[in-house]
Amino acid sequence: MSSEAELYALTHRGNPGDLEFYQRLCRGARTVLELGSGYGRVLAGLSDGSRSVVGLECDAAVIALARRRLRALSPAQRRLARLVQGDFRHFELAERFDRVLLPYNALYCLLRKRDALACFRSARLALKPRGVFAFDVWNAAPLDRSARARNAHESEPIVCLAHRGRMYDVFERSRLNRARKRVDVTYGYRPRDGGQGLEVAIPQRYFLVSEIDELLQRAGLVLAARYGDFRGGRYTANAPHQIVLARTG
Ligand SMILES: C[S@@+](CC[C@H](N)C(=O)[O-])C[C@H]1O[C@@H](n2cnc3c(N)ncnc32)[C@H](O)[C@@H]1O
């Protein structure tokens, strides 16, 4: 099992209320596809033993963690849960889904607009006729418009965690390139007992509301709702999140 994938999973545990939001959204859905399913956090939470859940993920080490997580489910849940290794920009699955989800900022992993468009198009093709495509990202509007936002953040401690019997201090540093809408974040893992540390780079490309609306339209999707938090609060330019629900046009 990869240490990098395990440390990543320990650091990125979702946003408060996001799983419950997706659970509400999937009420009544018989088939759910999660794009960028990671270590199975959301996928396992959506599995209820009566609906089928499919996770699409590109990283083999992360899929191994998800397999481990799914093994803890009941036999009925396990029968209806599947992991597929693939790229969420270009994929073809035989079945169509009531819900296609892209949770927890996964859209920002796509560094070019054309990749995001390809992803939205593939999501539309994977939907049943009255299905819903939903995703959430941190709201980049405040950062994008703030003249005071620093371009580079020095390494800052964010958390301390235990992994395989060792304690790690976790540091985050980021670099903003507003012209390219890029925020490149690096996580540093320093073992307290000394020894070899580890760095994990997470480059991100953020998308503002106007670009998302354009991409939805070009992908043949129609905006159904936009929220600013996981309780269903209205989206505003200062909201913490941009949460989008879209349907096929
Ligand atoms: C921020 S994580 C979200 C994980 C999970 N959805 C959750 O909410 O905990 C994004 C995931 O998307 C995966 N990913 C990034 N680009 C991808 C791509 N083009 N195709 C498939 N998976 C991708 C990453 O490996 C990572 O596991």
The ligand as an ORCA input file, in Angstrom:
! r2SCAN-3c Opt
* xyz 0 1
  C     -10.035     15.727     -4.363
  S     -10.051     14.021     -4.655
  C     -11.752     13.619     -4.327
  C     -11.895     12.209     -3.816
  C     -13.319     11.805     -3.455
  N     -14.269     12.146     -4.487
  C     -13.742     12.402     -2.138
  O     -14.676     13.201     -2.141
  O     -13.161     12.073     -1.101
  C      -9.976     13.933     -6.419
  C      -9.744     12.546     -6.946
  O      -9.865     12.574     -8.361
  C      -8.850     11.776     -8.935
  N      -8.616     12.259    -10.305
  C      -7.995     13.406    -10.677
  N      -8.002     13.533    -12.016
  C      -8.635     12.434    -12.498
  C      -8.970     12.000    -13.805
  N      -8.646     12.727    -14.887
  N      -9.638     10.841    -13.940
  C      -9.969     10.088    -12.843
  N      -9.677     10.453    -11.569
  C      -9.028     11.618    -11.399
  C      -7.667     11.945     -8.005
  O      -6.753     10.863     -8.128
  C      -8.362     11.989     -6.642
  O      -8.485     10.715     -6.083
*
